[in-house]
Amino acid sequence: MSTDKKFERRILLTSELRTSKQIEGLDDDNDDEERSISGYAARYNSLSGDLGGFRECIAPGAFRDIVKSGADVVALFNHDPNLVLGRVSAGTLKLTDDANGLHFACSLPDNQTGRDLHASVKRGDVAGCSFSFILGDDDQDWNDATDPDDRSKRFVRRTIKAFRKIVDVGPVVFPAYDSTSVLARSALVAQVNVTDIVIPKDFSEAAANAHNERVRRRRELLTQVLA
């Protein structure tokens, strides 16, 4: 089954989200620089936890073309389109592809959302970062790999080589993505459906069948939680 044009989302546990008095390159007016945040939406060569039968890592340079193209990415709080924090085309969001991954810096709006979020980040109440994306089949590789923490174990690894589109980046309240309960809460906050990834059968039919059974069980539980 093709994985082309699937909407996906990842949340970074160690986002290093912080407030900044001034972020170079952003269009700040008056005291807006006092309400800026920055952090990494994703890091290169960082192996994820179990995403439902496979683990994932992002290859260095995967964000390069997106950033270079000047794609009009938006910054959202909790992926909520009603809580816009910044935008590339407006000069209030700056994306950088560096050796570590995808870094973002956002000048927050002078409204209640911007002020409250700045205070929450400063207090450490909001500490996670996330991004939504779309991949094509050619943007990813699948292979069988050795578990770096236990070399006696093997796992299915998905390597993302490039991104077709970055939909949004920004801070999130729930900095986790390893359980159905968190998936359900994230879906409720973002008001979108979480898309499950399908392991190509031509890679490993056994792995694909096992993964798809996990997906079925997760969907059943997710339906119960959201009911």
C-alpha positions as CSV (number, residue, x, y, z in Angstrom):
1,M,0.0,0.0,0.0
2,S,1.3,3.4,-0.9
3,T,2.3,5.8,1.9
4,D,2.1,8.8,-0.4
5,K,0.6,12.1,0.9
6,K,-0.1,10.9,4.4
7,F,-0.6,13.6,7.1
8,E,1.6,12.9,10.0
9,R,2.7,14.5,13.3
10,R,5.6,14.1,15.7
11,I,6.1,15.6,19.1
12,L,9.7,16.1,20.4
13,L,10.2,15.2,24.1
14,T,13.4,17.2,24.6
15,S,12.5,20.3,22.7
16,E,14.6,22.9,24.7
17,L,11.7,25.3,24.1
18,R,12.6,28.7,25.6
19,T,11.8,32.3,25.6
20,S,14.1,34.8,24.0
21,K,14.4,38.5,24.5
22,Q,15.5,38.9,20.9
23,I,15.7,36.5,17.9
24,E,17.8,37.7,15.0
25,G,16.0,37.8,11.7
26,L,12.5,38.3,13.0
27,D,10.4,41.4,12.3
28,D,9.8,42.6,15.8
29,D,8.0,45.9,16.6
30,N,8.1,47.8,19.9
31,D,8.4,45.2,22.7
32,D,7.5,42.1,20.6
33,E,11.1,40.8,21.0
34,E,10.3,40.3,24.7
35,R,7.6,37.7,23.7
36,S,9.6,35.4,21.4
37,I,10.1,31.7,21.7
38,S,12.5,29.3,20.0
39,G,13.2,25.6,20.0
40,Y,13.8,22.5,17.8
41,A,10.7,21.0,16.2
42,A,12.8,17.9,15.2
43,R,16.3,16.6,15.6
44,Y,18.4,14.7,13.1
45,N,19.6,11.1,13.8
46,S,17.4,10.8,16.9
47,L,15.8,7.4,17.0
48,S,12.1,7.6,18.1
49,G,10.4,5.1,20.4
50,D,8.0,2.5,19.1
51,L,5.5,4.2,16.8
52,G,3.4,1.1,16.5
53,G,5.7,-1.6,15.1
54,F,8.5,0.6,13.8
55,R,10.9,3.2,15.0
56,E,11.9,6.3,13.1
57,C,14.8,8.7,12.5
58,I,15.3,11.8,10.4
59,A,18.4,11.9,8.1
60,P,20.6,15.1,8.2
61,G,19.5,17.6,5.6
62,A,15.9,16.3,5.4
63,F,14.6,19.8,6.1
64,R,17.0,21.6,3.8
65,D,14.9,22.0,0.7
66,I,11.8,23.0,2.7
67,V,13.7,25.8,4.5
68,K,15.5,26.9,1.3
69,S,12.3,27.1,-0.6
70,G,10.9,29.6,1.9
71,A,7.7,27.5,2.3
72,D,5.0,29.5,4.1
73,V,4.9,27.4,7.2
74,V,2.8,28.6,10.2
75,A,3.4,28.3,13.9
76,L,0.5,27.1,15.9
77,F,-0.1,26.4,19.6
78,N,-1.3,22.8,20.0
79,H,-1.7,22.5,16.2
80,D,-4.9,24.6,16.6
81,P,-5.5,26.8,13.5
82,N,-7.3,29.2,15.7
83,L,-4.2,29.9,17.7
84,V,-1.7,31.2,15.1
85,L,1.6,32.4,16.6
86,G,3.6,33.3,13.5
87,R,4.1,32.8,9.9
88,V,7.1,32.6,7.6
89,S,5.6,34.9,5.0
90,A,4.8,37.5,7.7
91,G,8.4,37.5,9.0
92,T,7.2,36.4,12.4
93,L,8.4,32.8,12.1
94,K,12.0,31.8,11.1
95,L,12.9,28.3,10.2
96,T,16.6,27.1,10.2
97,D,18.0,23.9,9.0
98,D,21.2,23.3,11.0
99,A,23.4,20.4,12.0
100,N,21.0,19.5,14.8
101,G,17.7,19.6,12.9
102,L,14.8,22.0,12.3
103,H,15.0,25.0,14.5
104,F,12.3,27.6,14.7
105,A,12.1,31.1,16.2
106,C,8.7,32.8,16.6
107,S,7.8,36.4,17.6
108,L,4.6,35.9,19.5
109,P,1.6,38.1,18.8
110,D,0.6,40.9,21.1
111,N,-2.7,39.2,22.2
112,Q,-3.9,37.1,25.1
113,T,-2.6,33.8,23.5
114,G,0.9,35.3,22.9
115,R,1.2,36.7,26.4
116,D,-0.2,33.6,28.1
117,L,2.0,31.2,26.1
118,H,5.1,33.3,26.7
119,A,4.5,33.1,30.5
120,S,3.7,29.4,30.3
121,V,7.0,28.6,28.4
122,K,9.0,30.8,30.8
123,R,7.5,28.9,33.7
124,G,8.2,25.5,32.1
125,D,4.5,24.6,31.9
126,V,4.7,24.3,28.1
127,A,7.9,22.5,27.1
128,G,7.2,20.3,24.1
129,C,7.6,21.1,20.4
130,S,5.8,19.5,17.5
131,F,5.5,19.6,13.7
132,S,3.0,18.3,11.1
133,F,4.3,17.0,7.8
134,I,3.5,15.1,4.6
135,L,5.9,12.6,2.9
136,G,6.0,10.9,-0.5
137,D,7.1,7.3,-1.0
138,D,10.5,8.4,-2.3
139,D,11.1,10.5,0.8
140,Q,11.6,7.5,3.1
141,D,13.5,4.2,3.4
142,W,12.6,1.1,5.4
143,N,15.1,-1.4,6.7
144,D,15.7,-4.0,9.5
145,A,18.1,-2.6,12.1
146,T,19.8,-3.6,15.4
147,D,18.5,-2.0,18.6
148,P,21.3,0.3,19.8
149,D,20.2,-0.3,23.4
150,D,20.1,-4.1,23.1
151,R,22.1,-5.6,20.2
152,S,20.4,-8.9,20.6
153,K,17.1,-7.3,19.3
154,R,16.1,-6.2,15.9
155,F,13.5,-3.7,14.8
156,V,11.9,-2.1,11.7
157,R,13.4,1.4,11.1
158,R,12.0,4.1,8.9
159,T,14.4,6.8,7.8
160,I,13.0,10.0,6.5
161,K,15.3,11.5,3.8
162,A,13.2,14.5,2.9
163,F,9.8,16.2,3.5
164,R,7.2,16.8,0.9
165,K,5.6,19.5,3.0
166,I,5.8,21.0,6.5
167,V,2.3,22.0,7.6
168,D,3.0,23.7,10.9
169,V,5.4,23.8,13.8
170,G,5.0,25.1,17.4
171,P,4.7,24.4,21.1
172,V,2.4,21.7,22.5
173,V,1.1,20.9,26.0
174,F,1.5,17.1,25.8
175,P,5.2,16.4,24.9
176,A,4.7,12.7,24.2
177,Y,3.6,10.4,21.4
178,D,4.0,6.9,22.7
179,S,0.5,5.9,23.9
180,T,-3.0,5.8,22.6
181,S,-4.2,7.9,25.5
182,V,-1.8,10.7,24.5
183,L,-2.8,10.2,20.8
184,A,-6.4,10.7,21.8
185,R,-5.7,13.9,23.8
186,S,-3.6,15.3,21.0
187,A,-6.3,14.5,18.5
188,L,-8.9,16.3,20.6
189,V,-6.7,19.4,21.1
190,A,-5.7,19.6,17.4
191,Q,-9.2,18.7,16.1
192,V,-7.7,16.4,13.4
193,N,-7.6,12.7,12.8
194,V,-4.2,11.0,13.5
195,T,-3.1,9.1,10.4
196,D,-1.4,5.8,11.0
197,I,1.6,4.7,8.9
198,V,1.5,1.5,6.9
199,I,4.7,-0.5,6.6
200,P,5.1,-1.5,2.9
201,K,4.4,-5.2,2.4
202,D,7.3,-5.4,-0.1
203,F,9.7,-4.6,2.8
204,S,8.4,-7.3,5.2
205,E,5.0,-8.9,4.9
206,A,5.3,-10.4,8.5
207,A,6.2,-7.0,9.9
208,A,3.5,-5.3,7.9
209,N,0.8,-7.7,9.2
210,A,1.9,-7.4,12.8
211,H,2.0,-3.6,12.5
212,N,-1.4,-3.4,10.9
213,E,-2.9,-5.6,13.7
214,R,-1.5,-3.1,16.2
215,V,-3.0,-0.2,14.2
216,R,-6.4,-2.0,14.3
217,R,-6.2,-2.4,18.1
218,R,-5.1,1.2,18.6
219,R,-8.0,2.5,16.4
220,E,-10.5,0.5,18.5
221,L,-9.1,1.9,21.7
222,L,-8.9,5.4,20.3
223,T,-12.6,5.2,19.2
224,Q,-13.5,4.2,22.8
225,V,-11.5,7.0,24.3
226,L,-13.0,9.6,22.0
227,A,-16.6,8.3,22.3
